[in-house]
Amino acid sequence: MSRSARESFRAIMSYEEADALPVLALEPFEQRAIERWHGEGLPAGVRPEEFLGMSRLVQVPLPWGPMPAFEERIVAQDAEYVDSISNMGATVRKRRDNPSMSYGHLDHPVVSGDDWLEYKQRFHAATPGRLPRDWHSIVAPRLEASTDPVGICFFPFFCRLGFYAMGMERFLTAFIDDPDLMHDMFSHWSRFALDMIRPILASVRIDYAMFGEDLAGKNGPLISPKIYEEFWYPYQDPIVNLLREHDVPVICQWSAGQFEQLLPGMMEHGLNCTWPLEVMAGKDATALRQRFGRELLMGGNIPKEAVIAGPQAIDDEIERLTPLIQQGGFLPALDDMASPDMAFSHYQHLIRRLQSISLG
């Protein structure tokens, strides 16, 4: 009897034998890509994963945003853009022709320390609605019975939450200008996260945990290792330790960009995985395996540019990554969101090639 995708995920990420490669989308699909694909063979109302027989990363349904959420409303608009207040309290600009993508934050709810004291009251695990009402009777048993890997996604986490609350520039400069505020912010979010996940870990076997951050651009980290050591580890460590106590095998750092400079410290503090390994930011899974060995689990690293280009470029990437796939501890997948300039036939070719890979 063949293993489920969940069992295969655990086996591969533990360097054990697996029957087949669980073919996953580590990144979401742009809505405009799906709209295009509906005209190229994807049936209406059907998700690409379902149509192509892919596995999926199941996420425990946890609302990490503010409660009560901010009232979402439009504050300005013209022929090209719509500016609106998001549920996180930031004023977000979006293009009319691509409403699923943000084109910048114009204003933020936390400008002063007093603003933070008010904002933090919206982040408490005991607030009604944080845990699904039917968690014990329906949701937890369904997750426990899942044949796909089940995970806790801390998304948004410290950095993302800070960007939403304060804006990128104010957030990054506050580590120097107002460190006390930042310590209080990180401490509060750490306690909030711990209180959120305790009932989850007590009820469901968790296969992976993922911290969702924007830590870097294509040229390097947004945060120095020194800042990361002072502000991240004291507050992330208790979360990682709790995950370890409950035998979560994959603890992953998600980030776009090139943050390799931060990886040694992350691994020292219990993280053992990273994805999606964006090729355009200089990420090379083979080079990372040579540097960090089997201690670093990985996923992604198939450049979306290759899938846009077509079958030959896709085949070249599969050939490049095959030795790493055979070693284990690596799940090949697209390194970015599937975009509307990607033909559905090209994406199908990628998935069929991955599904045809023989392990062992």
Kinemage of the C-alpha trace (Angstrom):
@kinemage 1
@onewidth
@group {chain A} dominant
@subgroup {mainchain}
@vectorlist {calphas} color= white
{ca met a 1} P 0.000 0.000 0.000
{ca ser a 2} L 1.445 3.361 -1.021
{ca arg a 3} L 2.022 6.109 1.504
{ca ser a 4} L -0.117 9.213 1.665
{ca ala a 5} L 1.324 12.570 0.655
{ca arg a 6} L 1.485 13.406 4.353
{ca glu a 7} L 3.561 10.344 5.148
{ca ser a 8} L 5.779 10.933 2.093
{ca phe a 9} L 6.340 14.558 3.150
{ca arg a 10} L 7.506 13.415 6.574
{ca ala a 11} L 9.681 10.670 5.084
{ca ile a 12} L 11.422 12.916 2.557
{ca met a 13} L 12.025 15.652 5.114
{ca ser a 14} L 13.526 13.018 7.440
{ca tyr a 15} L 15.764 11.513 4.712
{ca glu a 16} L 13.783 8.285 4.789
{ca glu a 17} L 12.542 6.221 1.859
{ca ala a 18} L 9.360 7.481 0.197
{ca asp a 19} L 7.104 5.945 -2.432
{ca ala a 20} L 6.603 9.122 -4.415
{ca leu a 21} L 7.356 12.816 -4.388
{ca pro a 22} L 4.467 14.903 -2.995
{ca val a 23} L 4.064 17.583 -5.663
{ca leu a 24} L 3.122 20.804 -3.909
{ca ala a 25} L 2.528 24.472 -4.576
{ca leu a 26} L 4.565 26.246 -1.893
{ca glu a 27} L 3.360 29.612 -3.175
{ca pro a 28} L -0.225 30.693 -3.999
{ca phe a 29} L -1.509 31.255 -7.519
{ca glu a 30} L -2.161 34.774 -8.738
{ca gln a 31} L -5.867 35.117 -9.420
{ca arg a 32} L -5.123 36.515 -12.885
{ca ala a 33} L -3.131 33.354 -13.678
{ca ile a 34} L -6.102 31.175 -12.772
{ca glu a 35} L -8.388 33.385 -14.869
{ca arg a 36} L -6.069 32.922 -17.848
{ca trp a 37} L -5.838 29.175 -17.277
{ca his a 38} L -9.621 28.840 -17.323
{ca gly a 39} L -9.338 29.761 -20.993
{ca glu a 40} L -6.529 27.251 -21.557
{ca gly a 41} L -8.008 24.026 -20.231
{ca leu a 42} L -8.533 24.494 -16.493
{ca pro a 43} L -12.248 23.873 -15.839
{ca ala a 44} L -14.211 26.744 -14.320
{ca gly a 45} L -14.542 26.526 -10.568
{ca val a 46} L -11.726 23.963 -10.232
{ca arg a 47} L -8.424 24.677 -8.479
{ca pro a 48} L -5.181 23.814 -10.328
{ca glu a 49} L -4.090 21.468 -7.510
{ca glu a 50} L -7.309 19.472 -7.802
{ca phe a 51} L -7.265 19.292 -11.606
{ca leu a 52} L -3.600 18.263 -11.779
{ca gly a 53} L -3.724 15.741 -8.943
{ca met a 54} L -1.276 17.663 -6.765
{ca ser a 55} L -0.823 17.409 -3.029
{ca arg a 56} L -1.290 20.525 -0.935
{ca leu a 57} L 0.001 22.036 2.246
{ca val a 58} L -2.971 22.124 4.612
{ca gln a 59} L -2.923 25.042 7.028
{ca val a 60} L -4.602 25.080 10.413
{ca pro a 61} L -7.241 27.843 10.062
{ca leu a 62} L -5.981 30.442 12.513
{ca pro a 63} L -6.796 34.161 12.207
{ca trp a 64} L -3.553 35.986 13.022
{ca gly a 65} L -4.835 39.465 12.250
{ca pro a 66} L -6.357 41.998 14.643
{ca met a 67} L -9.621 41.241 16.445
{ca pro a 68} L -11.727 43.167 16.131
{ca ala a 69} L -10.500 43.714 12.595
{ca phe a 70} L -10.427 47.206 11.199
{ca glu a 71} L -13.394 48.170 9.058
{ca glu a 72} L -12.455 47.685 5.423
{ca arg a 73} L -13.498 50.662 3.343
{ca ile a 74} L -12.432 52.636 0.276
{ca val a 75} L -10.910 56.031 1.071
{ca ala a 76} L -9.903 57.172 -2.452
{ca gln a 77} L -10.014 55.906 -6.016
{ca asp a 78} L -9.397 56.917 -9.595
{ca ala a 79} L -9.376 55.243 -12.990
{ca glu a 80} L -6.216 53.258 -12.187
{ca tyr a 81} L -5.997 52.741 -8.394
{ca val a 82} L -8.198 52.033 -5.385
{ca asp a 83} L -6.964 53.061 -1.916
{ca ser a 84} L -8.658 51.313 0.978
{ca ile a 85} L -8.191 50.571 4.661
{ca ser a 86} L -7.414 46.877 5.158
{ca asn a 87} L -8.498 44.660 8.030
{ca met a 88} L -4.972 45.196 9.457
{ca gly a 89} L -5.572 48.949 9.649
{ca ala a 90} L -3.136 49.975 6.899
{ca thr a 91} L -4.234 52.074 3.940
{ca val a 92} L -3.382 49.926 0.918
{ca arg a 93} L -3.178 50.875 -2.752
{ca lys a 94} L -4.271 48.347 -5.380
{ca arg a 95} L -4.647 48.508 -9.131
{ca arg a 96} L -8.152 48.133 -10.465
{ca asp a 97} L -6.979 45.562 -13.009
{ca asn a 98} L -5.200 43.425 -10.374
{ca pro a 99} L -6.993 43.740 -7.026
{ca ser a 100} L -5.295 40.652 -5.571
{ca met a 101} L -1.923 42.441 -5.481
{ca ser a 102} L -0.932 45.333 -3.199
{ca tyr a 103} L 1.003 48.237 -4.706
{ca gly a 104} L 2.115 49.827 -1.469
{ca his a 105} L 0.897 51.021 1.929
{ca leu a 106} L 0.061 54.702 2.220
{ca asp a 107} L -0.711 54.982 5.939
{ca his a 108} L -0.469 52.837 9.069
{ca pro a 109} L -2.231 52.559 12.431
{ca val a 110} L 0.899 52.701 14.644
{ca val a 111} L 2.776 55.992 14.554
{ca ser a 112} L 3.495 56.438 18.269
{ca gly a 113} L 3.912 54.367 21.401
{ca asp a 114} L 0.358 55.227 22.436
{ca asp a 115} L -0.882 53.916 19.081
{ca trp a 116} L 0.881 50.628 19.779
{ca leu a 117} L -0.691 50.310 23.228
{ca glu a 118} L -4.099 50.571 21.570
{ca tyr a 119} L -3.217 48.360 18.589
{ca lys a 120} L -1.829 45.493 20.723
{ca gln a 121} L -5.208 45.041 22.420
{ca arg a 122} L -6.453 43.541 19.155
{ca phe a 123} L -4.014 40.603 19.483
{ca his a 124} L -5.162 38.237 22.240
{ca ala a 125} L -5.661 34.506 21.812
{ca ala a 126} L -8.589 34.464 24.245
{ca thr a 127} L -10.681 36.703 21.996
{ca pro a 128} L -13.793 34.767 20.860
{ca gly a 129} L -13.359 33.568 17.300
{ca arg a 130} L -9.616 32.945 17.405
{ca leu a 131} L -10.155 29.188 17.625
{ca pro a 132} L -12.825 27.792 15.278
{ca arg a 133} L -16.066 27.250 17.173
{ca asp a 134} L -16.258 23.611 16.050
{ca trp a 135} L -12.544 22.979 16.591
{ca his a 136} L -12.837 19.903 18.809
{ca ser a 137} L -15.852 18.319 17.107
{ca ile a 138} L -15.101 18.886 13.415
{ca val a 139} L -11.949 20.844 12.523
{ca ala a 140} L -9.339 19.032 14.626
{ca pro a 141} L -10.542 15.503 13.661
{ca arg a 142} L -10.586 16.523 9.984
{ca leu a 143} L -7.018 17.846 10.186
{ca glu a 144} L -5.846 14.769 12.064
{ca ala a 145} L -7.307 12.556 9.316
{ca ser a 146} L -5.798 14.592 6.455
{ca thr a 147} L -3.723 12.688 3.895
{ca asp a 148} L -1.864 15.909 3.029
{ca pro a 149} L 0.721 17.536 5.330
{ca val a 150} L -0.814 19.760 8.006
{ca gly a 151} L 0.938 22.846 9.301
{ca ile a 152} L 0.797 25.965 11.415
{ca cys a 153} L 1.612 29.072 9.403
{ca phe a 154} L 2.647 32.125 11.402
{ca phe a 155} L 1.681 34.532 8.663
{ca pro a 156} L 1.988 37.405 9.073
{ca phe a 157} L 4.737 37.128 11.682
{ca phe a 158} L 7.016 39.718 13.348
{ca cys a 159} L 8.285 41.497 10.235
{ca arg a 160} L 5.053 41.343 8.256
{ca leu a 161} L 3.009 42.443 11.258
{ca gly a 162} L 5.410 45.335 11.768
{ca phe a 163} L 5.126 46.405 8.144
{ca tyr a 164} L 1.325 46.380 8.371
{ca ala a 165} L 1.268 48.212 11.701
{ca met a 166} L 4.035 50.786 11.153
{ca gly a 167} L 5.189 50.690 7.552
{ca met a 168} L 8.524 49.280 6.431
{ca glu a 169} L 10.698 52.359 7.002
{ca arg a 170} L 9.284 53.219 10.439
{ca phe a 171} L 9.446 49.567 11.525
{ca leu a 172} L 13.071 49.061 10.452
{ca thr a 173} L 14.343 52.337 11.933
{ca ala a 174} L 12.505 51.734 15.232
{ca phe a 175} L 15.037 49.028 16.158
{ca ile a 176} L 17.509 51.896 16.586
{ca asp a 177} L 15.192 54.817 17.413
{ca asp a 178} L 12.811 53.088 19.842
{ca pro a 179} L 14.121 49.653 20.916
{ca asp a 180} L 11.855 49.514 23.970
{ca leu a 181} L 8.799 49.746 21.737
{ca met a 182} L 10.123 46.957 19.527
{ca his a 183} L 10.871 44.671 22.465
{ca asp a 184} L 7.340 45.194 23.759
{ca met a 185} L 5.899 44.556 20.302
{ca phe a 186} L 7.840 41.325 19.796
{ca ser a 187} L 7.174 40.143 23.353
{ca his a 188} L 3.438 40.683 22.968
{ca trp a 189} L 3.259 38.905 19.614
{ca ser a 190} L 5.328 36.016 20.982
{ca arg a 191} L 2.918 35.469 23.900
{ca phe a 192} L -0.003 35.808 21.505
{ca ala a 193} L 1.450 33.157 19.166
{ca leu a 194} L 2.207 30.752 22.019
{ca asp a 195} L -1.333 31.044 23.369
{ca met a 196} L -2.729 30.517 19.861
{ca ile a 197} L -0.856 27.303 19.094
{ca arg a 198} L -1.044 25.469 22.432
{ca pro a 199} L -4.569 24.069 21.848
{ca ile a 200} L -3.604 23.180 18.268
{ca leu a 201} L -0.541 21.190 19.284
{ca ala a 202} L -2.560 19.418 21.972
{ca ser a 203} L -5.141 18.227 19.431
{ca val a 204} L -3.479 17.623 16.051
{ca arg a 205} L -0.270 16.061 14.745
{ca ile a 206} L 1.539 18.923 13.015
{ca asp a 207} L 3.875 18.135 10.104
{ca tyr a 208} L 5.372 21.570 9.525
{ca ala a 209} L 5.424 25.093 10.912
{ca met a 210} L 6.228 28.111 8.778
{ca phe a 211} L 7.230 31.614 9.842
{ca gly a 212} L 6.149 34.040 7.114
{ca glu a 213} L 8.434 37.064 6.936
{ca asp a 214} L 9.770 39.534 4.400
{ca leu a 215} L 13.338 39.489 5.651
{ca ala a 216} L 15.311 40.389 2.548
{ca gly a 217} L 15.524 41.880 -0.893
{ca lys a 218} L 17.389 40.312 -3.779
{ca asn a 219} L 20.661 41.883 -2.621
{ca gly a 220} L 20.575 40.853 1.029
{ca pro a 221} L 18.729 41.000 4.378
{ca leu a 222} L 16.711 44.009 5.501
{ca ile a 223} L 17.864 43.298 9.072
{ca ser a 224} L 21.411 42.739 10.322
{ca pro a 225} L 22.335 39.520 12.168
{ca lys a 226} L 22.946 41.651 15.285
{ca ile a 227} L 19.419 43.112 15.202
{ca tyr a 228} L 17.982 39.694 14.453
{ca glu a 229} L 19.830 38.183 17.425
{ca glu a 230} L 18.619 40.878 19.825
{ca phe a 231} L 14.999 41.124 18.742
{ca trp a 232} L 13.984 37.837 17.095
{ca tyr a 233} L 15.533 34.995 19.040
{ca pro a 234} L 14.389 35.927 22.580
{ca tyr a 235} L 10.793 35.918 21.367
{ca gln a 236} L 10.867 33.301 18.607
{ca asp a 237} L 12.812 30.730 20.642
{ca pro a 238} L 9.913 29.913 23.025
{ca ile a 239} L 7.679 29.254 19.998
{ca val a 240} L 10.264 27.012 18.331
{ca asn a 241} L 10.879 25.173 21.602
{ca leu a 242} L 7.164 24.470 22.003
{ca leu a 243} L 6.988 23.145 18.430
{ca arg a 244} L 9.982 20.903 19.153
{ca glu a 245} L 8.349 19.610 22.341
{ca his a 246} L 5.460 18.450 20.165
{ca asp a 247} L 7.770 16.752 17.624
{ca val a 248} L 7.046 19.069 14.702
{ca pro a 249} L 9.656 17.804 12.209
{ca val a 250} L 9.842 20.775 9.820
{ca ile a 251} L 10.199 24.327 11.143
{ca cys a 252} L 10.518 26.577 8.143
{ca gln a 253} L 11.493 30.160 7.422
{ca trp a 254} L 9.587 31.575 4.475
{ca ser a 255} L 11.007 34.711 2.946
{ca ala a 256} L 11.560 36.156 -0.462
{ca gly a 257} L 14.968 37.605 -1.237
{ca gln a 258} L 18.505 36.697 -0.251
{ca phe a 259} L 18.777 36.156 3.510
{ca glu a 260} L 21.487 33.468 3.547
{ca gln a 261} L 23.493 35.662 5.937
{ca leu a 262} L 20.840 35.011 8.603
{ca leu a 263} L 20.554 31.247 8.076
{ca pro a 264} L 23.362 30.085 10.427
{ca gly a 265} L 21.782 31.903 13.368
{ca met a 266} L 18.314 30.644 12.476
{ca met a 267} L 19.557 27.070 12.406
{ca glu a 268} L 21.330 27.482 15.748
{ca his a 269} L 17.969 28.548 17.183
{ca gly a 270} L 16.012 25.538 15.957
{ca leu a 271} L 14.763 26.364 12.462
{ca asn a 272} L 15.678 23.594 10.025
{ca cys a 273} L 14.025 24.490 6.720
{ca thr a 274} L 13.573 27.304 4.233
{ca trp a 275} L 11.503 27.838 1.122
{ca pro a 276} L 10.687 28.929 -1.635
{ca leu a 277} L 14.370 29.694 -2.521
{ca glu a 278} L 13.806 32.402 -5.121
{ca val a 279} L 16.303 31.860 -7.954
{ca met a 280} L 16.206 35.487 -9.148
{ca ala a 281} L 17.448 36.477 -5.666
{ca gly a 282} L 20.489 34.235 -6.059
{ca lys a 283} L 19.171 31.222 -4.139
{ca asp a 284} L 20.708 27.896 -5.207
{ca ala a 285} L 19.465 24.815 -3.375
{ca thr a 286} L 22.483 22.740 -4.428
{ca ala a 287} L 24.913 25.346 -3.088
{ca leu a 288} L 22.944 25.581 0.159
{ca arg a 289} L 23.115 21.798 0.599
{ca gln a 290} L 26.873 21.929 0.038
{ca arg a 291} L 27.215 24.677 2.657
{ca phe a 292} L 24.772 23.499 5.324
{ca gly a 293} L 24.526 19.778 4.644
{ca arg a 294} L 21.550 17.654 5.631
{ca glu a 295} L 20.763 19.909 8.592
{ca leu a 296} L 18.925 22.337 6.281
{ca leu a 297} L 15.705 21.107 4.683
{ca met a 298} L 14.513 23.005 1.623
{ca gly a 299} L 11.714 23.491 -0.861
{ca gly a 300} L 11.082 25.373 -4.097
{ca asn a 301} L 13.994 26.654 -6.272
{ca ile a 302} L 12.300 26.046 -9.647
{ca pro a 303} L 12.355 29.550 -11.171
{ca lys a 304} L 9.018 30.737 -12.453
{ca glu a 305} L 10.941 32.260 -15.385
{ca ala a 306} L 11.736 28.714 -16.578
{ca val a 307} L 8.053 27.773 -16.485
{ca ile a 308} L 7.172 30.933 -18.407
{ca ala a 309} L 9.838 30.001 -20.986
{ca gly a 310} L 8.483 26.529 -21.639
{ca pro a 311} L 9.158 22.757 -21.575
{ca gln a 312} L 12.870 22.781 -22.431
{ca ala a 313} L 13.715 25.301 -19.711
{ca ile a 314} L 11.567 23.308 -17.270
{ca asp a 315} L 13.352 20.065 -18.184
{ca asp a 316} L 16.721 21.745 -17.647
{ca glu a 317} L 15.697 22.823 -14.142
{ca ile a 318} L 14.402 19.354 -13.254
{ca glu a 319} L 17.722 17.879 -14.422
{ca arg a 320} L 19.636 20.431 -12.308
{ca leu a 321} L 17.676 19.546 -9.176
{ca thr a 322} L 17.340 15.760 -9.639
{ca pro a 323} L 20.486 14.848 -7.633
{ca leu a 324} L 19.193 16.937 -4.724
{ca ile a 325} L 15.730 15.373 -4.970
{ca gln a 326} L 17.291 11.917 -4.767
{ca gln a 327} L 19.259 12.894 -1.648
{ca gly a 328} L 16.069 13.762 0.230
{ca gly a 329} L 15.315 16.703 2.479
{ca phe a 330} L 14.174 18.746 -0.519
{ca leu a 331} L 10.783 19.333 -2.146
{ca pro a 332} L 11.057 20.889 -5.631
{ca ala a 333} L 8.396 23.485 -6.399
{ca leu a 334} L 7.864 26.812 -8.092
{ca asp a 335} L 9.860 29.555 -6.347
{ca asp a 336} L 7.185 32.244 -6.696
{ca met a 337} L 3.500 32.685 -7.374
{ca ala a 338} L 2.233 31.379 -10.692
{ca ser a 339} L 1.670 34.546 -12.708
{ca pro a 340} L -0.593 35.479 -15.639
{ca asp a 341} L 2.316 35.414 -18.107
{ca met a 342} L 2.630 31.655 -17.490
{ca ala a 343} L 0.832 29.358 -19.929
{ca phe a 344} L -1.245 26.606 -18.349
{ca ser a 345} L 0.367 24.030 -20.659
{ca his a 346} L 3.770 25.031 -19.277
{ca tyr a 347} L 2.615 24.655 -15.684
{ca gln a 348} L 1.055 21.297 -16.538
{ca his a 349} L 4.379 20.181 -18.010
{ca leu a 350} L 6.160 21.118 -14.779
{ca ile a 351} L 3.710 19.171 -12.625
{ca arg a 352} L 3.742 16.097 -14.889
{ca arg a 353} L 7.549 16.051 -14.837
{ca leu a 354} L 7.630 16.265 -11.051
{ca gln a 355} L 4.971 13.565 -10.718
{ca ser a 356} L 7.035 11.267 -12.944
{ca ile a 357} L 10.172 11.436 -10.778
{ca ser a 358} L 11.125 8.064 -9.312
{ca leu a 359} L 12.676 8.146 -5.850
{ca gly a 360} L 15.436 5.747 -4.889
